[in-house]
Amino acid sequence: MSIILKSAKVINAESRYNGTKQDILISEGKIVKIAKSIEIDTAKVIKIENLHVSVGWLDSSVSFGEPGYEERETIVNGALAASKSGFTDIVLNPNTDPVLDKQTDISFVKLKSENASCSIHPLGALSISSKSVSMAELFDMSNAGAVGFYDFKKPVNSSNLLKTSLLYSQSFDSLIMSFPLDESIAKNGIINEGVISLNYGIKGIPNFSEEVQINRDLQILEYTGGRLHIPTISTKKSVELIKNAKSKGLKVTCSVAIHNLIFNETKLKDFDTRFKVLPPLRSENDRLALIKAVDKGIIDLVTSDHTPIDVENKKTDIDNSKFGTIGLESFFGSLLTIFSLEKTIEILTRGKDIFKIEETTLNEGSLAKLSLFTVSNEYEFSKENILSKSKNSAFLGLKMKGKPLGIINSEKICINE
């Protein structure tokens, strides 16, 4: 089937069509023609007011639930939510029950998601059951399709385990991920150690519990070599540590969660558990430093850090509520409240090489891997905009201007018309 996107504004700095409105003809999963006007009677025409198009977006930290936590999210519905939120590619975390720590687990996810509109790239657990004791079967999981290894939101407590993993993974050029938290310092912490935690007498998570761990990880990386990704950093000092490591030539990358760019610790003053996340929302000074680091490319990726939680475990008191917020549906619109449209798209489309995901272009002959969106009048993000099974969104009530419309991913199409 042939498809024509009518009068779509191209947002892609590397395309000669950037900033112009074009008709785009897609056939057999490829961009066949780009021109001011294309008319083919047999083609399906997609004509949406104020339609914009870019190369496909990536979200590098998405959690669903299946297997084990299907009440939070399933692979099928989660993939649909991601597709309708504009993402052609998502990196799926292994925090299921059981944890994805074997070749068969990765194969299950690949099989379950093979009909999804978006491409799902699973991570395997770094250690067996994500307990930071014994290394999981990394090579076998890599062969099954795992794009990296990560004990989601759990630090690699064993320095020797991180060292061994970084050395071993080099034999098949895979990515090791290490969550930046020293639990002995942050033990029982709930929110950022700062003004709010001190005023209300709540156990805080200090900045240096993150920075100490990053400093250790970077020293191990310098000794071993290999590729290390540090997910969801949250402090100004963390940015400085990673910037210095990159200047030494170390193969280190990092990400930040969108909620740490949008909100600061003051959101916890009313104990609203929607804002209880890990790492916690930090000070305004940290937030501004993170935004600057994203803009300069020191922080490689911004992620939704999409973490669905069932209502029983989220809508409770601040002590017992689980960490996490969903963010797929609100990702584009919230990012656009900080950066220009061109910068927002550049952020959403970068970093695929970290996970060895195929890069595409918006030119004739290219694979049709496209994200569709609109930039509209200001609206308030609400539950009606949430497609996920869980509704634990920190972004409810946030004023936005951008709305995702869906994706075209080769021959798979998922569009909100």
C-alpha positions as CSV (number, residue, x, y, z in Angstrom):
1,M,0.0,0.0,0.0
2,S,1.2,3.5,-0.8
3,I,0.7,6.4,1.5
4,I,0.9,10.1,0.9
5,L,1.5,12.5,3.8
6,K,0.0,15.8,2.6
7,S,1.6,19.2,3.3
8,A,3.8,17.9,6.1
9,K,6.3,20.3,7.6
10,V,9.7,18.6,7.7
11,I,11.7,19.2,11.0
12,N,15.1,17.6,10.4
13,A,18.3,19.7,10.4
14,E,20.1,17.2,8.2
15,S,17.4,17.1,5.5
16,R,17.4,19.5,2.6
17,Y,13.7,19.8,3.1
18,N,14.0,21.1,6.6
19,G,11.5,23.7,7.5
20,T,9.5,23.3,4.3
21,K,6.0,21.8,3.7
22,Q,6.2,18.7,1.5
23,D,4.1,15.8,0.3
24,I,5.8,12.5,1.2
25,L,5.1,9.3,-0.8
26,I,5.7,6.1,1.1
27,S,5.6,2.7,-0.5
28,E,6.7,-0.7,0.7
29,G,8.2,0.8,3.8
30,K,10.4,3.4,2.1
31,I,10.2,7.1,1.2
32,V,9.8,7.0,-2.5
33,K,9.3,10.7,-3.3
34,I,9.3,14.1,-1.6
35,A,7.7,17.0,-3.5
36,K,5.5,20.0,-3.1
37,S,2.6,18.1,-4.5
38,I,2.1,14.4,-5.2
39,E,-1.2,13.0,-6.5
40,I,-1.8,9.2,-6.8
41,D,-5.4,8.0,-7.0
42,T,-4.6,4.6,-5.4
43,A,-2.6,5.9,-2.5
44,K,-4.0,6.3,1.0
45,V,-3.9,10.1,1.8
46,I,-3.1,11.3,5.3
47,K,-4.0,15.0,5.6
48,I,-3.9,16.5,9.1
49,E,-4.0,20.2,9.9
50,N,-0.6,21.5,10.9
51,L,1.1,18.2,10.3
52,H,4.8,18.0,11.1
53,V,7.2,15.1,10.5
54,S,10.7,14.1,11.6
55,V,12.8,11.0,11.6
56,G,11.7,8.5,14.3
57,W,12.0,9.3,18.0
58,L,13.8,7.2,20.6
59,D,12.9,6.7,24.3
60,S,15.8,5.0,26.1
61,S,14.1,4.1,29.3
62,V,10.6,2.6,29.2
63,S,9.1,0.1,31.7
64,F,5.9,-1.9,31.1
65,G,5.2,-4.8,33.5
66,E,4.6,-7.9,31.5
67,P,5.5,-10.6,32.6
68,G,4.4,-10.4,36.2
69,Y,2.9,-6.9,36.5
70,E,0.3,-6.9,33.7
71,E,-2.0,-4.8,35.9
72,R,0.5,-2.0,35.4
73,E,1.0,-2.4,31.7
74,T,1.2,-5.1,29.0
75,I,3.6,-5.2,26.1
76,V,0.8,-4.9,23.5
77,N,-0.9,-1.9,25.1
78,G,2.4,-0.3,26.2
79,A,3.7,-0.5,22.6
80,L,0.5,1.1,21.3
81,A,0.9,3.9,23.8
82,A,4.5,4.4,22.8
83,S,3.6,4.4,19.1
84,K,0.7,6.9,19.5
85,S,3.1,9.0,21.6
86,G,5.4,9.4,18.5
87,F,8.1,6.8,19.3
88,T,9.4,4.5,16.6
89,D,11.9,3.0,19.0
90,I,11.9,2.3,22.7
91,V,14.4,0.6,25.0
92,L,12.5,-1.6,27.4
93,N,13.7,-2.1,30.9
94,P,14.0,-5.6,32.5
95,N,12.1,-4.9,35.7
96,T,9.5,-7.5,35.4
97,D,8.6,-10.5,37.5
98,P,10.7,-12.6,37.0
99,V,13.4,-10.1,36.0
100,L,14.6,-10.5,32.3
101,D,17.9,-12.2,33.1
102,K,18.0,-15.1,30.6
103,Q,18.1,-15.6,26.9
104,T,14.5,-17.1,26.9
105,D,13.2,-13.9,28.7
106,I,14.6,-11.7,25.9
107,S,13.2,-14.0,23.3
108,F,9.8,-13.8,25.0
109,V,9.8,-10.0,24.7
110,K,10.9,-10.0,21.1
111,L,8.2,-12.5,20.2
112,K,5.5,-10.7,22.1
113,S,6.3,-7.4,20.5
114,E,7.0,-8.5,16.9
115,N,3.6,-7.1,15.7
116,A,4.0,-3.8,17.5
117,S,4.1,-0.6,15.5
118,C,7.1,0.7,17.3
119,S,10.4,-1.2,17.5
120,I,11.0,-2.6,21.0
121,H,14.7,-3.1,22.0
122,P,14.9,-5.0,25.3
123,L,17.5,-4.7,28.0
124,G,18.6,-7.7,29.9
125,A,19.4,-7.6,33.6
126,L,23.1,-7.2,34.4
127,S,23.0,-9.6,37.4
128,I,20.9,-12.6,38.1
129,S,17.5,-11.4,39.5
130,S,19.0,-7.9,39.6
131,K,20.6,-8.7,43.0
132,S,24.1,-7.4,42.1
133,V,25.7,-10.7,43.2
134,S,26.3,-12.9,40.1
135,M,26.6,-11.7,36.5
136,A,23.6,-12.8,34.3
137,E,24.1,-14.6,31.0
138,L,25.0,-11.5,29.0
139,F,26.4,-13.1,25.9
140,D,23.3,-15.3,25.4
141,M,20.9,-12.4,26.0
142,S,22.9,-10.3,23.5
143,N,22.5,-13.0,20.9
144,A,18.8,-13.0,21.6
145,G,18.5,-9.3,20.9
146,A,19.3,-7.5,24.2
147,V,20.8,-4.1,23.4
148,G,22.4,-3.6,26.8
149,F,22.4,-4.8,30.4
150,Y,20.9,-2.9,33.4
151,D,19.6,-3.7,36.9
152,F,16.8,-1.1,36.6
153,K,16.9,1.5,39.4
154,K,19.2,-0.8,41.4
155,P,22.9,0.1,41.8
156,V,25.7,-2.3,41.0
157,N,26.8,-2.6,44.6
158,S,29.7,-4.9,43.8
159,S,32.6,-3.0,42.2
160,N,34.0,-6.3,41.1
161,L,30.8,-7.2,39.3
162,L,30.9,-3.9,37.4
163,K,34.6,-4.4,36.5
164,T,34.0,-8.0,35.3
165,S,31.0,-7.0,33.3
166,L,32.8,-4.2,31.5
167,L,35.7,-6.4,30.7
168,Y,33.5,-9.3,29.5
169,S,31.1,-7.2,27.4
170,Q,33.9,-5.9,25.3
171,S,34.2,-9.3,23.6
172,F,30.8,-8.8,21.9
173,D,30.8,-5.0,22.1
174,S,27.7,-4.6,24.3
175,L,26.6,-1.8,26.7
176,I,26.7,-1.9,30.4
177,M,24.4,0.4,32.4
178,S,24.9,1.3,36.1
179,F,22.3,3.2,38.1
180,P,24.0,6.1,40.0
181,L,23.1,5.5,43.7
182,D,25.1,4.6,46.8
183,E,22.4,2.9,48.9
184,S,24.5,3.0,52.0
185,I,24.3,6.8,51.9
186,A,20.7,7.1,50.5
187,K,19.2,4.4,52.7
188,N,15.5,4.9,53.3
189,G,15.6,8.2,51.5
190,I,12.3,9.4,50.0
191,I,12.9,12.8,48.4
192,N,15.8,15.1,47.7
193,E,17.9,16.0,50.8
194,G,17.2,19.8,50.7
195,V,14.9,22.5,51.8
196,I,11.7,20.4,51.7
197,S,13.1,17.3,53.4
198,L,14.6,19.5,56.2
199,N,11.5,21.6,56.8
200,Y,9.2,18.5,57.0
201,G,11.6,16.1,58.7
202,I,11.6,13.6,55.8
203,K,14.5,11.3,55.2
204,G,16.4,12.7,52.1
205,I,18.5,11.4,49.3
206,P,21.6,13.6,49.2
207,N,23.2,14.6,45.9
208,F,26.5,13.0,46.8
209,S,24.8,9.5,47.0
210,E,24.6,9.8,43.3
211,E,28.0,11.5,42.7
212,V,30.0,9.0,44.8
213,Q,28.6,6.1,42.7
214,I,29.3,7.9,39.4
215,N,32.9,8.7,40.5
216,R,33.4,5.0,41.4
217,D,31.9,3.8,38.1
218,L,34.1,6.1,36.0
219,Q,37.2,5.0,37.8
220,I,36.3,1.4,37.0
221,L,35.6,2.3,33.4
222,E,39.0,4.0,33.1
223,Y,40.6,0.8,34.3
224,T,38.6,-1.7,32.2
225,G,37.6,0.1,29.0
226,G,34.3,-0.9,27.5
227,R,31.0,1.1,27.1
228,L,29.2,2.4,30.1
229,H,25.9,4.2,30.2
230,I,24.8,6.0,33.3
231,P,20.9,6.4,33.3
232,T,18.9,9.3,34.7
233,I,21.5,11.5,36.4
234,S,20.0,14.4,38.5
235,T,22.7,16.7,39.9
236,K,25.0,19.5,38.7
237,K,28.1,17.7,40.0
238,S,27.1,14.5,38.1
239,V,27.2,16.5,34.9
240,E,30.7,17.8,35.7
241,L,32.0,14.3,36.5
242,I,30.7,12.9,33.2
243,K,32.0,15.9,31.2
244,N,35.5,15.4,32.6
245,A,35.3,11.6,31.9
246,K,34.3,12.3,28.3
247,S,37.2,14.8,27.9
248,K,39.5,11.9,28.8
249,G,38.1,9.8,26.0
250,L,36.2,7.4,28.1
251,K,33.3,5.7,26.4
252,V,30.6,6.9,28.8
253,T,27.1,8.2,28.0
254,C,24.3,9.3,30.2
255,S,20.6,10.3,30.3
256,V,18.3,12.4,32.3
257,A,14.6,11.9,32.9
258,I,12.2,14.5,31.5
259,H,10.6,15.1,34.9
260,N,14.0,16.2,36.4
261,L,14.1,18.9,33.7
262,I,10.6,20.1,34.2
263,F,10.1,20.0,38.0
264,N,12.2,20.6,41.1
265,E,11.9,19.5,44.8
266,T,9.2,22.1,45.6
267,K,6.6,19.8,44.0
268,L,6.9,17.5,47.1
269,K,5.9,20.2,49.5
270,D,2.3,18.9,49.6
271,F,3.4,15.2,49.6
272,D,2.0,14.5,46.2
273,T,3.2,11.0,45.5
274,R,3.0,11.6,41.7
275,F,6.3,13.4,42.1
276,K,8.0,10.7,44.1
277,V,10.6,9.5,41.6
278,L,14.1,8.0,41.6
279,P,16.4,9.8,41.4
280,P,14.4,12.4,43.2
281,L,13.4,15.9,41.9
282,R,16.4,18.0,42.9
283,S,17.0,21.7,43.6
284,E,16.3,24.4,41.0
285,N,20.0,24.9,40.6
286,D,20.4,21.3,39.7
287,R,17.5,21.4,37.3
288,L,18.9,24.4,35.4
289,A,22.3,22.7,35.2
290,L,20.7,19.6,33.7
291,I,18.9,21.6,31.0
292,K,22.1,23.3,30.1
293,A,23.9,20.0,29.9
294,V,21.2,18.6,27.6
295,D,21.5,21.6,25.3
296,K,25.3,21.3,25.1
297,G,25.1,17.5,24.5
298,I,27.0,16.6,27.7
299,I,23.9,14.7,28.6
300,D,23.4,12.4,25.6
301,L,19.7,11.4,26.1
302,V,16.5,12.7,27.6
303,T,14.1,9.9,28.5
304,S,10.5,9.7,29.7
305,D,11.7,7.1,32.3
306,H,8.2,5.8,31.9
307,T,7.3,3.7,35.0
308,P,3.7,2.6,35.3
309,I,2.6,1.9,38.9
310,D,-0.8,0.5,39.9
311,V,-3.0,2.8,42.0
312,E,-2.7,0.7,45.2
313,N,1.1,1.2,45.2
314,K,1.1,4.8,44.1
315,K,-1.8,6.7,45.5
316,T,-0.9,6.2,49.1
317,D,1.2,7.9,51.7
318,I,4.6,9.4,50.7
319,D,6.6,6.8,52.8
320,N,4.9,3.7,51.2
321,S,4.3,5.0,47.7
322,K,6.5,3.5,45.0
323,F,8.9,5.6,43.0
324,G,8.0,6.5,39.4
325,T,5.8,8.3,36.9
326,I,4.6,7.5,33.5
327,G,5.8,9.9,30.8
328,L,5.5,8.5,27.2
329,E,2.3,10.5,26.3
330,S,3.6,13.8,27.8
331,F,7.2,13.5,26.7
332,F,7.1,15.6,23.5
333,G,4.8,18.3,24.8
334,S,6.7,18.8,28.1
335,L,10.1,18.8,26.3
336,L,8.7,21.5,24.0
337,T,8.1,23.7,27.1
338,I,11.8,24.0,27.6
339,F,13.4,23.9,24.1
340,S,12.7,25.2,20.7
341,L,10.9,22.8,18.3
342,E,14.1,22.2,16.3
343,K,16.1,21.4,19.5
344,T,13.3,19.3,20.9
345,I,13.3,17.1,17.7
346,E,17.1,16.9,17.8
347,I,17.0,15.6,21.4
348,L,14.3,13.1,20.6
349,T,16.1,11.7,17.6
350,R,19.7,11.4,18.9
351,G,21.6,8.6,20.6
352,K,20.4,5.6,18.7
353,D,24.0,4.6,18.1
354,I,24.4,4.0,21.8
355,F,22.1,1.0,21.5
356,K,23.1,0.1,18.0
357,I,19.7,1.1,16.6
358,E,19.7,1.9,12.9
359,E,19.9,5.6,12.1
360,T,17.5,6.8,9.4
361,T,17.2,10.0,7.3
362,L,14.3,11.9,5.9
363,N,15.2,11.7,2.2
364,E,14.1,9.9,-0.9
365,G,15.1,6.2,-0.8
366,S,15.3,6.1,3.0
367,L,13.5,3.7,5.3
368,A,10.2,5.2,6.3
369,K,10.8,5.5,10.1
370,L,8.9,8.7,10.9
371,S,7.3,10.5,13.8
372,L,4.3,12.6,13.2
373,F,3.2,15.5,15.4
374,T,1.6,18.9,15.6
375,V,2.4,22.1,17.3
376,S,-0.9,23.6,18.4
377,N,-2.4,26.2,20.7
378,E,-1.7,25.7,24.4
379,Y,-3.6,22.9,26.1
380,E,-3.5,21.3,29.5
381,F,-2.3,17.7,29.7
382,S,-5.0,15.6,31.2
383,K,-6.0,12.0,31.8
384,E,-7.8,12.0,28.4
385,N,-4.3,12.2,26.9
386,I,-3.1,9.1,28.7
387,L,-3.1,5.8,26.8
388,S,-1.2,3.7,29.3
389,K,-3.1,1.4,31.7
390,S,-1.6,3.1,34.7
391,K,-2.3,6.8,35.2
392,N,0.4,7.8,37.6
393,S,1.5,10.9,35.7
394,A,3.4,13.8,37.2
395,F,2.5,15.9,34.2
396,L,-1.2,16.2,34.7
397,G,-2.1,19.9,34.6
398,L,1.0,20.9,32.7
399,K,0.4,23.5,29.9
400,M,1.8,22.2,26.6
401,K,1.8,23.2,22.9
402,G,2.9,20.0,21.1
403,K,0.9,16.8,20.5
404,P,2.3,13.6,19.1
405,L,0.1,12.1,16.3
406,G,1.8,8.7,15.9
407,I,4.4,6.9,13.7
408,I,5.1,5.3,10.4
409,N,7.7,2.5,11.0
410,S,8.6,0.8,7.7
411,E,5.3,-0.9,6.7
412,K,3.6,-0.4,10.1
413,I,1.4,2.6,10.7
414,C,-0.1,3.9,13.9
415,I,-1.6,7.4,13.6
416,N,-4.2,9.4,15.6
417,E,-6.1,11.1,12.8
